[in-house]
Amino acid sequence: LGALRHELVRRADSVAARLRAAGVAGRTISIKVRFDDFRTITRSATLPSAVDTGHDVLAAAGELLERIDPAPGVRLLGVHASQ
């Protein structure tokens, strides 16, 4: 889970930087996880207010990731912001 968390930090910072560069913020944070068997799941959370910082995106995405069992092996991890 440590490697996934490290990658999640990188992805959240990247999403936040793109939000700020576009002059927008997102209220719904989503993660996509593809497992070694190519099964793919997405999870999302809608926040009370829009965010555009890496810390806020990471906090929401981290909570979503904690609800997923990475035991089957993860081959892809994505973070997305919308609304």
N, C-alpha and C positions, 0 to 999 in steps of 0.2 A: 504493500500500500504506500510505502514511502516514495517509490519511483513514480507512482501515479500522482501522488500529491505534488511532487516536484514538477511534473509535467502540467498539472492543473494550474499551478502558479504561473508558469510560462504562458499558457493559453489565456488565462484570465487577464494578465497584463497586456497581452496582444489585443484582445477584444476591447479592453478599456482604452488603449491607445488609439485604435481605429474609431471608437465612438467619439473620443475627444477631437480627433482630426477632422471628423465629419461635422462636428458641432452639434451632436445629438447625444441622447442618453437612452438607456433601455430599462424597461420595467420588468420584463420577463427574461429570466436567465435559464438557459437550457444546456444540458450536457448530452452528448451522444457517446455511447460506449459500444464498440464492436469487439466481441469475444473471439478467441482463437478458432471457434467453429463457425465464424462469420455471422453468428446471431447478433443482431443489432438492437439496442434499446435506446430510447430517449426519455429523459426526465426533465421537467421544468418546474419553475417556481415563479410566481408573480409577486413582485415586491410592492410595498405600499407606495413607494415613490421611485422615480427613475434614477438610475445610477450611471456614473461614467468613470469610476475609479477602479483600479485593479483590486484594491482591498475589498470593496463592496461586491464586485463581480466574483471574486474568489470566495468570499463568505457564503454567498448563495450557492455557487457551484460546488463548494466543499460539502455543504449540507446534503446536496443531492448525491454526491459521490459516496458519502458515508452510508447511504441506504442501499448500495449495490455491493454484491459479493463478487470480488475480482478473482476468486479461486479458479474459475475456468481458464483464466489467462486473458489479458486484454491486448488487442492488436491495434486499436484506434481509440483515441479520446479526443472529443471536440467540445468546445464551449461556444455558445451563441447568445447574443442579446437581441431582443426585439421589443416592439411597442415603444 
